[in-house]
């Protein structure tokens, strides 16, 4: 398994991973934007793009995992967990957030496994399916800053 920043040459492969992009031109253009902003990372298995994620800092200027997508045939193989752990290791801020729908139980379990705690809820984004906010604190960096 190899995790690396996505490049524009990876665009078509990322489209094939994303379950929304084939039917949503906005998502397809968003993927290109994430690549151009250097916030998109991918997971390669045997030279095939199997998953991708997006880490940025526009959630109240804190780290934010905006997207995590694993190709359907590679789900339940810890690729999502590997991406989340990678984002935890490279996040430039001691606070890392992400969100997922209440209906997305697999993502909630993944976040719990990765040490995230529930931090709130946003209603009215998707009718009848609240967005749950999750938080992880980089206590290692916080402790290092306190000892300075």
C-alpha positions as CSV (number, residue, x, y, z in Angstrom):
1,X,0.0,0.0,0.0
2,X,1.3,3.4,-1.0
3,X,-0.3,6.8,0.2
4,X,0.8,9.8,-1.8
5,X,-0.5,13.2,-2.9
6,X,-2.7,13.0,-6.0
7,X,-1.5,14.4,-9.3
8,X,-3.5,15.7,-12.2
9,X,-2.5,12.5,-14.1
10,X,-4.5,10.6,-11.4
11,X,-7.7,12.4,-12.2
12,X,-9.4,9.7,-14.2
13,X,-8.4,7.0,-11.7
14,X,-9.9,9.1,-8.9
15,X,-13.1,9.5,-10.8
16,X,-13.3,5.7,-11.1
17,X,-13.0,5.4,-7.2
18,X,-15.7,8.0,-6.5
19,X,-19.2,6.6,-6.4
20,X,-20.8,10.1,-6.8
21,X,-18.6,11.5,-9.7
22,X,-20.1,9.5,-12.6
23,X,-23.5,11.1,-12.0
24,X,-22.4,14.5,-10.6
25,X,-20.3,16.9,-12.7
26,X,-19.8,19.1,-9.6
27,X,-18.0,16.3,-7.8
28,X,-15.8,15.6,-10.9
29,X,-14.7,19.3,-11.0
30,X,-14.3,19.3,-7.2
31,X,-11.8,16.4,-7.5
32,X,-9.8,18.4,-10.0
33,X,-9.8,21.4,-7.7
34,X,-8.7,19.2,-4.7
35,X,-5.8,17.9,-6.8
36,X,-4.8,21.5,-7.9
37,X,-4.9,22.7,-4.3
38,X,-2.7,19.8,-3.3
39,X,-5.1,18.6,-0.6
40,X,-6.0,15.3,-2.2
41,X,-4.2,12.1,-1.3
42,X,-4.6,8.6,-2.8
43,X,-4.0,5.0,-1.8
44,X,-2.4,2.8,-4.4
45,X,-2.6,-1.0,-4.3
46,X,-0.5,-2.8,-6.9
47,X,-0.3,0.4,-9.0
48,X,-4.1,0.8,-8.9
49,X,-5.8,3.8,-7.2
50,X,-8.1,2.2,-4.6
51,X,-9.0,5.1,-2.3
52,X,-8.6,8.8,-1.8
53,X,-9.1,11.5,0.8
54,X,-8.9,15.2,1.1
55,X,-7.3,17.1,4.0
56,X,-7.6,20.9,4.2
57,X,-7.8,23.7,6.7
58,X,-11.0,25.6,6.0
59,X,-13.0,24.2,8.9
60,X,-12.6,27.2,11.2
61,X,-8.9,27.1,10.2
62,X,-8.4,23.6,11.7
63,X,-7.5,20.4,10.0
64,X,-10.5,18.9,8.2
65,X,-10.9,15.6,6.4
66,X,-13.4,16.8,3.8
67,X,-13.6,13.5,1.8
68,X,-12.8,9.9,2.3
69,X,-13.7,7.5,-0.5
70,X,-12.8,3.9,-1.0
71,X,-13.5,2.0,-4.2
72,X,-16.3,-0.4,-3.5
73,X,-14.3,-3.6,-4.1
74,X,-11.6,-2.4,-1.6
75,X,-13.9,-1.5,1.3
76,X,-13.3,-3.3,4.6
77,X,-9.6,-3.7,3.9
78,X,-8.4,-0.8,6.2
79,X,-7.7,1.6,3.4
80,X,-9.9,4.3,4.9
81,X,-8.2,3.7,8.3
82,X,-4.8,4.1,6.6
83,X,-5.8,7.4,5.1
84,X,-7.2,8.7,8.3
85,X,-4.1,7.7,10.2
86,X,-2.0,9.4,7.4
87,X,-4.0,12.6,7.8
88,X,-3.5,12.5,11.6
89,X,0.3,12.2,11.0
90,X,0.5,15.1,8.5
91,X,-2.1,17.5,9.9
92,X,-0.4,20.8,10.6
93,X,-3.0,21.8,13.3
94,X,-3.4,20.1,16.7
95,X,-7.2,19.8,16.0
96,X,-8.5,17.6,13.2
97,X,-12.2,17.4,12.4
98,X,-14.4,15.5,10.0
99,X,-18.1,14.9,9.4
100,X,-20.3,12.1,8.3
101,X,-24.0,11.5,8.0
102,X,-25.9,9.8,10.9
103,X,-26.8,7.0,8.4
104,X,-23.1,6.3,7.6
105,X,-22.4,3.8,10.4
106,X,-19.3,2.3,8.8
107,X,-17.6,5.7,8.8
108,X,-18.6,6.4,12.3
109,X,-17.1,3.1,13.4
110,X,-13.9,3.9,11.5
111,X,-13.6,7.2,13.2
112,X,-14.1,5.7,16.6
113,X,-11.4,3.1,15.8
114,X,-9.1,6.0,14.8
115,X,-9.6,7.8,18.1
116,X,-12.1,10.4,17.0
117,X,-14.8,11.5,19.4
118,X,-18.2,12.9,18.5
119,X,-18.2,16.7,18.8
120,X,-21.6,17.9,17.5
121,X,-24.3,17.7,14.9
122,X,-25.4,19.8,12.0
123,X,-29.0,19.6,11.0
124,X,-30.7,20.6,7.8
125,X,-27.9,19.7,5.3
126,X,-29.5,16.4,4.2
127,X,-33.2,16.1,4.9
128,X,-33.7,13.6,7.8
129,X,-30.0,12.6,7.9
130,X,-28.0,14.9,10.3
131,X,-24.3,15.5,9.7
132,X,-22.3,14.4,12.7
133,X,-19.1,16.2,13.6
134,X,-16.1,14.2,14.8
135,X,-12.9,15.5,16.5
136,X,-9.4,14.3,17.1
137,X,-6.8,16.1,19.2
138,X,-3.1,15.7,18.5
139,X,-2.1,15.4,22.1
140,X,1.5,14.5,21.2
141,X,1.9,18.0,19.6
142,X,-0.1,19.7,22.4
143,X,2.2,18.1,25.0
144,X,5.3,19.1,23.0
145,X,4.1,22.7,22.8
146,X,3.4,22.8,26.5
147,X,6.9,21.6,27.4
148,X,8.5,24.4,25.4
